[in-house]
Amino acid sequence: MSQTVAAGVEAGEGERVTFTVGAGLTLVGDAWGPSDATPALLLHGGGQTRHAWAGTAIALARRGWRAIALDQRGHGESDWSPDGDYTRGTYADDVVEVARALPRPPVLIGASLGGISSLLGIDRGAPATALVLVDIATRMEPKGIERIFAFMQAKPDGFASLEEAADAISAYNPHRPRPKDLSGLAKNLRHGDDGRWRWHWDPAFMSTRDPAEPPREHREADAAAEKLSLPTLLVRGRMSDILSEEGVRIFRGQVPHAKFADITDAGHMVAGDRNDIFCEAVLRFLEAEVPAP
């Protein structure tokens, strides 16, 4: 396992960091804040990239944390798995390796895929000081998952322009204002030699599903949750179609000490919808539950 930091980073931008996991895959990230501060490892949801966390990472760094936003395997600039291994267990193992490579146990902040990977990673031995789960718990709503899958699989040939991609996102998230500046969107897409824009993730990510049946997946997540002793915060987007009120109730029964924040005017992409309120909830939790960085 190795971690490297690139030199010559422009002022105001995150430092480029890399980690080596598994059979030599390189994971790429950006880091903000003092290198000797307590790390906060930010893990995005399926189909996203590390850039989804830029605003959150900067807010954490301003409060003294070493915030590291990571592209998970098969996403963004990180390597694609040569054998298409994108199961939940493999993502959890990546979390274990990255957390162990850091100079001290991090706070794990994971949205959707990143959250379940963090929960299972802790159960597999990932060192951590706290856990923040963002719109994910041990139960997910099937219709919401189907809607995400339909969106991710809708344009296998990509988009003719960034404007077309922005229209697709607006149709999926009608509650979020369509951005006028599309430069941020370009970071989540790759521009192919054919001139088309495609999502910045390995297509095999969608074709490779965890072979475990849902009851087994539930058992694994339930067992991990019921053993949680770390300070834990569950954040839900109030308009989420992935994490229901019943899902929250089940998780809080499994983890009685967990704190809970319900973010108004936010759906499944909580940090993107209301990053201001989200950051306030996370920082308030960390300042109350985790020793000062």
Order of alpha helices (4+ residues) and beta strands (2+ residues): beta-beta-beta-beta-alpha-beta-alpha-beta-alpha-beta-alpha-alpha-alpha-beta-beta-alpha-alpha-beta-alpha-beta-alpha-alpha
